[in-house]
Amino acid sequence: MNVIDRYIGRAMLYSTLLVFAVLIGLFTFFEFIDKLDDVGRAAFGMWDVLSYLVLTLPKKAYELFPMAALLGTTMALSTLAVDSELIALRAAGVSLLRIVAAVAKTGLLFVLLAILIGEGIAPASEQLAQRNRAEAMRVGIQQDNNSIWLREGDNFVNIGEVLPDFSILRVNIYQFDQYNQLRNQVYAERAVYEGGRWRLQQVRQSQIAPDRIGVRNEAEQQWLSGVDPDVLGVFAVKPEGLSAWSLFRYIRHLSRNHQDTARYELALWYKLIAPLSTGVMVILAIPFVFTHPRSTGMGFRLFVGIMIGLAFFVLNRGFGFYSLLYGIPPLLGAILPTLAFFLLALFLLRRVA
């Protein structure tokens, strides 16, 4: 029986890799066309486009994994059906359940690979891609691992964090004189943009003179700056670029700062459910092959698989946005499409058993 597992597994791996290459190439080409509009803005050039596309490949692979698994499994099993190999297996006494188990073993490998990409590779590469793009698009603004630096005239500003509502935390403003001597330093726990200007909260201002330093605390202070939320928005934390554990910690952080966490909770549940979605797509491919093992051509099966994959992709994302719009719990918004397709797979398996 291990021979059957290996044979079916190799066919699935080969077909899935082929589908992956086609899907990633297609989606990368579309994004390349889209990003060409940014070429020439600030310091963003063609090399930045290519670097961005390469760094976002893991995220694309993670998002496309369920569709690639569905199409790859459909292609592999269809090839075996057209060559009468599935009929030979059934005639030799191999049950449908045993073939499903062989497919499921390779599907488990797909699930583990999806977890590795989604939790280990994609978050780091996506954050690097977004940071490089933001820095290239905004000359004079730099981001390190912990904060954002920008310059306004003779002043240097350090921002600790940009929250989803575009308020900012841990703001340090360093003011220098014409001799490049630090004369004033303002620290604020939080800043909110209102009426075309920033309102600093919980402020500590330090006046630095050659012979002394004067410190003054204020509840609020106005900050006139040319930096608006649209500029800082590119540095806000994107939920798609975080691992599940980082999302969990960031949700707790946002809750302590009285921020709306629904979008991030939805992204967290997507992260947790995405590997299961890959497994569901693998199982869903089996009934379409065994309904008419030889009479239906591979082209028709692949067309059906593409339609199912697109339907899942659209429904999965669309229902998530719908849940945010109408206040549906994020868990339901993330899990219902996968659950619906899982029940469909079980129903179709029972019909062909």
C-alpha positions in Angstrom: 0.0 0.0 0.0 2.9 2.4 0.5 3.7 2.0 -3.2 0.2 3.4 -3.9 0.7 6.3 -1.5 4.0 7.2 -3.1 2.7 6.9 -6.6 -0.3 9.1 -6.0 1.7 11.5 -3.9 4.3 12.0 -6.7 1.6 12.7 -9.2 -0.1 15.2 -6.9 3.2 17.0 -6.1 4.2 17.3 -9.7 0.8 18.6 -10.8 0.5 21.0 -7.9 4.0 22.5 -8.6 3.0 23.0 -12.2 -0.2 24.7 -11.2 1.7 26.8 -8.7 4.1 28.0 -11.3 1.2 29.1 -13.6 -0.8 30.8 -10.9 2.1 32.6 -9.3 3.4 33.7 -12.7 -0.1 35.0 -13.7 -0.7 36.9 -10.5 2.8 38.3 -10.4 2.4 39.6 -13.9 -0.8 41.4 -13.0 0.8 43.0 -10.0 3.8 44.0 -12.0 1.5 45.9 -14.4 -0.2 47.5 -11.4 3.0 48.6 -9.8 4.4 50.2 -13.0 2.2 53.2 -12.1 4.4 53.8 -9.1 7.7 53.9 -11.0 9.1 57.4 -11.0 7.3 58.4 -7.8 9.9 59.7 -5.3 12.8 57.1 -5.4 10.7 54.2 -6.5 12.2 52.6 -9.7 12.1 49.5 -11.7 14.5 47.7 -9.4 12.2 48.4 -6.5 9.3 46.9 -8.4 11.2 43.7 -9.1 12.4 43.5 -5.5 8.9 44.1 -4.2 7.5 41.3 -6.5 10.1 38.8 -5.3 9.6 39.6 -1.6 5.8 39.2 -1.9 6.0 35.8 -3.6 5.7 33.8 -0.3 2.5 35.7 0.5 1.0 35.0 -2.9 2.0 31.3 -2.6 0.2 31.2 0.8 -2.9 32.8 -0.5 -3.0 30.6 -3.6 -2.3 27.3 -1.8 -5.9 26.1 -1.5 -6.6 26.8 -5.2 -3.3 25.2 -6.3 -4.0 22.1 -4.2 -7.4 21.7 -5.7 -6.3 22.1 -9.3 -3.1 20.0 -8.7 -5.0 17.2 -7.2 -7.7 17.3 -9.9 -5.0 17.2 -12.6 -3.1 14.3 -11.0 -6.2 12.2 -10.4 -7.6 13.0 -13.8 -4.4 11.8 -15.4 -4.6 8.6 -13.5 -8.3 8.2 -14.5 -7.6 8.9 -18.2 -4.8 6.3 -18.2 -7.2 3.8 -16.5 -4.9 3.5 -13.5 -7.7 4.4 -11.1 -9.9 1.7 -12.6 -7.0 -0.8 -12.3 -6.6 0.1 -8.6 -10.3 -0.5 -8.0 -10.3 -3.7 -9.8 -7.3 -4.9 -7.7 -9.5 -4.4 -4.6 -8.3 -1.0 -3.5 -11.3 0.8 -2.0 -12.2 4.4 -2.7 -11.6 5.1 1.0 -8.0 3.8 0.6 -7.4 6.0 -2.3 -8.9 9.0 -0.4 -6.5 8.1 2.4 -3.5 8.2 0.0 -4.6 11.6 -1.3 -5.1 12.8 2.2 -1.6 11.9 3.2 -0.1 14.1 0.5 -2.8 16.7 1.4 -1.4 16.7 4.9 2.0 17.5 3.4 0.4 20.4 1.6 -1.1 21.6 4.9 2.3 21.5 6.7 4.0 23.3 3.8 1.2 26.0 3.9 1.9 26.5 7.7 5.6 26.8 7.1 5.1 29.4 4.4 2.3 31.3 6.2 4.0 31.4 9.6 7.7 31.3 8.9 8.5 32.9 5.5 5.6 35.1 4.3 5.3 37.4 7.3 9.0 38.4 7.3 9.3 38.8 3.5 6.0 40.8 3.4 7.1 43.2 6.1 10.4 43.8 4.3 8.6 44.3 1.0 6.2 46.9 2.5 9.0 48.7 4.4 11.2 48.9 1.3 8.4 50.2 -0.8 7.3 52.8 1.8 10.8 54.1 2.2 11.3 54.3 -1.6 8.0 56.1 -2.0 8.6 58.6 0.8 12.0 60.2 0.5 13.1 61.6 3.9 11.1 59.0 5.9 13.0 56.0 7.2 11.7 53.0 9.1 13.8 50.7 11.3 12.6 47.6 13.2 11.1 49.7 16.0 10.2 53.2 14.8 9.9 55.7 12.0 12.3 58.7 11.5 11.6 61.8 9.5 13.0 65.2 9.0 11.2 68.6 8.9 13.6 71.5 8.3 16.0 71.5 11.3 13.7 69.2 13.3 14.0 65.4 13.5 11.0 63.3 14.5 10.9 59.8 15.8 7.5 58.0 15.9 7.2 54.8 17.8 4.0 53.3 16.2 1.2 54.2 13.8 -2.2 52.7 15.0 -5.0 51.6 12.6 -6.9 54.9 13.2 -3.7 56.8 12.2 -3.1 58.1 15.6 0.6 57.7 16.6 2.3 56.7 19.8 5.6 57.6 21.5 6.5 60.8 19.5 9.9 62.4 20.0 10.5 65.8 18.3 14.1 67.0 18.4 14.7 70.7 17.5 18.2 71.9 16.6 19.5 75.5 16.2 21.6 76.8 13.3 24.8 75.4 14.9 23.3 71.9 14.9 22.9 72.0 18.7 19.9 70.3 20.3 17.9 73.0 21.9 14.4 71.5 22.5 13.0 68.0 22.8 9.3 67.2 23.0 8.0 63.8 23.9 4.3 62.8 23.7 2.7 59.5 24.6 0.2 59.9 21.8 -0.8 62.3 19.0 -4.1 62.6 17.2 -4.7 64.4 13.9 -7.5 66.9 14.1 -8.4 70.0 12.1 -5.2 69.9 9.9 -2.8 69.7 12.9 -1.6 67.1 15.4 -2.7 67.3 19.0 0.0 65.9 21.3 -1.1 64.2 24.5 0.7 63.6 27.8 3.6 65.9 26.8 7.0 66.3 28.4 9.1 69.2 26.9 12.7 69.7 27.7 14.4 73.1 27.0 18.2 72.6 26.7 20.5 75.5 27.5 24.3 75.4 27.8 24.1 75.6 31.6 20.8 73.9 32.4 17.8 71.8 31.2 14.3 72.9 31.9 11.5 70.3 31.9 7.8 71.1 31.6 4.8 68.7 31.6 1.6 69.4 29.8 -1.6 67.5 29.2 -1.8 68.6 25.5 0.1 70.6 23.0 -0.4 71.5 19.3 2.2 70.3 16.8 2.3 72.0 13.4 3.7 69.6 10.9 3.5 68.9 7.2 3.2 65.2 7.9 -0.4 64.0 7.6 -2.0 60.6 8.2 -1.9 59.7 4.5 1.9 59.8 4.7 2.1 57.8 7.8 -0.6 55.4 6.7 1.9 53.3 4.6 3.8 52.5 7.9 0.7 51.2 9.7 0.9 47.5 10.6 -0.8 45.4 7.9 -2.5 42.3 9.3 -1.6 40.3 6.2 2.1 40.7 7.0 2.0 39.2 10.5 2.2 35.6 11.8 -0.6 34.2 13.8 1.2 34.7 17.1 2.2 38.2 16.2 -1.4 39.0 15.3 -2.6 37.6 18.6 -0.1 39.8 20.5 -1.0 42.9 18.3 -4.7 42.4 18.9 -4.1 42.6 22.7 -2.0 45.7 22.2 -4.7 47.4 20.1 -7.3 46.5 22.7 -5.3 48.2 25.4 -5.2 51.3 23.2 -9.0 51.2 22.5 -8.6 50.4 18.8 -11.0 48.4 16.6 -9.6 44.9 16.3 -12.1 43.3 14.1 -10.0 43.4 10.9 -7.0 41.9 12.8 -9.1 39.2 14.4 -10.4 38.3 11.0 -6.8 38.0 9.7 -5.9 35.9 12.7 -8.7 33.4 12.0 -7.8 33.4 8.3 -4.3 32.4 9.4 -5.5 29.6 11.6 -8.0 28.2 9.1 -6.0 28.6 5.8 -4.2 25.3 6.3 -7.5 23.5 6.8 -8.8 25.2 3.6 -5.9 23.5 1.7 -6.9 20.1 3.1 -10.6 20.7 2.2 -9.7 21.6 -1.4 -7.6 18.4 -1.8 -10.5 16.2 -0.6 -13.0 18.2 -2.8 -11.0 17.3 -5.9 -11.7 13.5 -5.5 -15.4 13.3 -6.2 -15.1 15.1 -9.5 -12.6 12.5 -10.8 -14.6 9.4 -9.6 -18.0 10.6 -10.9 -17.0 9.7 -14.5 -13.5 8.2 -14.3 -12.9 8.0 -18.0 -15.8 9.5 -19.9 -15.1 13.1 -18.8 -12.0 14.7 -20.2 -9.3 16.3 -18.1 -10.0 19.7 -19.6 -13.6 19.7 -18.3 -12.4 18.6 -14.8 -9.8 21.3 -14.7 -12.5 23.8 -15.8 -14.7 22.7 -13.0 -11.8 22.9 -10.6 -10.9 26.4 -11.6 -14.5 27.5 -11.1 -14.6 25.9 -7.7 -11.3 27.4 -6.7 -12.3 30.9 -7.9 -15.7 30.5 -6.1 -13.9 29.6 -2.9 -11.3 32.4 -3.3 -14.0 35.0 -3.9 -16.5 33.7 -1.3 -13.7 33.3 1.3 -12.5 36.9 1.0 -15.9 38.5 0.2 -17.6 37.0 3.2 -14.8 38.2 5.4 -15.3 41.8 4.3 -19.1 41.3 4.6 -18.6 40.2 8.2 -16.6 43.3 9.0 -19.2 45.5 7.4 -22.2 44.0 9.2 -20.6 43.2 12.5 -20.6 39.4 12.1 -18.1 37.7 14.5 -14.7 37.4 12.7 -14.5 33.7 13.5 -17.7 33.1 11.5 -16.6 35.3 8.7 -13.4 33.3 8.4 -14.7 29.8 8.9 -18.1 29.6 7.2 -16.8 29.4 3.5 -14.3 26.6 4.4 -17.0 24.8 6.4 -19.5 25.0 3.5 -17.0 23.6 1.0 -16.0 20.8 3.5 -19.7 19.8 3.8 -19.9 19.9 0.0 -16.9 17.6 -0.2 -18.4 15.1 2.2 -21.7 15.1 0.4 -20.1 14.4 -3.0 -17.8 11.7 -1.5 -20.9 9.9 -0.2 -22.5 10.0 -3.6 -19.5 8.4 -5.4 -18.7 5.9 -2.6 
